[in-house]
Amino acid sequence: MIGQLHSVVIDAPDAHALATFYAELLGLEVSKGGPGDDWVVVSGRGHRLAFQQAPDLVPPDWPDPQRPQQFHLDVYVTDVDEAEPKVLALGARELPGGGGDFRVYADPVGHPFCLVWDAA
């Protein structure tokens, strides 16, 4: 091993707002940075996501190959029908392309993520 994963870093036009979205989605805490900061970290239970200010971000446009997804997170849930309205209330929107054990959404900035269940 050369190194260990420290953070997954996601660009956002408002780093704190997107960090807050993911903190609520994943049950984590905003552990570093606040409104107006260029770098905000969400962490807890051995996980860490960082959000970097990118005011000129051109978000992906799922599933348009001209503006590909860039990355996505799979978020495991035990009951997707219970989780979906909560995710939508946080500001996510549903995207096309779900399957038998996943549904696709965009975070408030446009980054795709999936709610997954029965994940092996």
N, C-alpha and C positions, 0 to 999 in steps of 0.2 A: 504494500500500500504506500502510495506517495503522500496522500493527504486525506482529510476527512471533509465531507460536505459541511460548510459553515452556514450558508444562507442560500435560499433561492431568492433572487432579487427581481422585482417586477417594477417596470417603469409605469408612471402614472402622472397625469397632469396635476393632480392633487394627492400627494403621497399620503398625507394623514387621512384623508377621506377614504381612500382605497384600503389602507391598513385597518381602519375601523370596520369596514365591510367584512374583511377576512377575519378579523378578531371575533366579530359576532358570529360569522358563519362557522368557524372552527372552535369556538369556545376558548380562545386564547386571550392574552392581554397585550395591549400596546405597551411595550416595555422600554422603548426609547423613542424620543422624538414626540413632537406635538404639532398642532396646527401651525402652518407656515414653515415647518422644518423641511429641508431637502432630503432627509433620510429618516425613515421611520421603521422601527422593528416591532414585529409581533412575535411573541414567543410563549411557550408553556408546554408542559408534558413532553419535553425532549424535542420539540419542533421549533423552527425559526424561519420566518419569512421577513424579508426586508423590502421596503418600497422606496424607490428613488424618484425624486422630482424630475419630470420630463414634460415641460410645458408644451412642447410641440409634437407630442406623441400622435402618431397616426395609428389608430387602433385597428386590429384585424377586423375583417368582415367575413365571418364564417358563413358559408364554406367557400368563399371566393378565393381562388388560387392567386389572384393578383394582390391580395392583402391577406396572406396566410396567418394562421393562428399564433405563430411564434412560440408558444408553449401552452400547456394547459395543465390544470390540477385535477386529479380524480379525488373526490371527497366521498368517503364511505359513509352511508347512512343505513340504519336498520329498517326504516320505513319511509320510502320515497314520497308516499302520498301525504305523510305528516310533514316531511322536510320541505317539500316544494313550496307551499304557501309561505313558509317562514323565509325561505331564500328570496322569493319574489318580493316580500315585504321589506327586505333589506335593500332592495334596489336592483336585483338581478332581473334578467329577462330571459325567457325561454328561446332557444335556437332550434332550428331543424336538425335532424340527424340522430336522434336517440335510437336505442336498440332495446333488446330484451332485458338487459340488466344495467342500463345507464340512460340518463337524460342529459341533454346538453343545454347549458345556459351561458350567458355573458355576464360578467361582473359589471358594475356601474361604468367602467371605463371601456368595456368591450372585449376584454380578454375572455376567451371561452374557458369554462370549467365544466366538469361532469359530476353529477350525483350518481354514485354507483352503489349497488347492493348485490348480495350474493356473490361478492368478489372472492375468488379463490386465491 
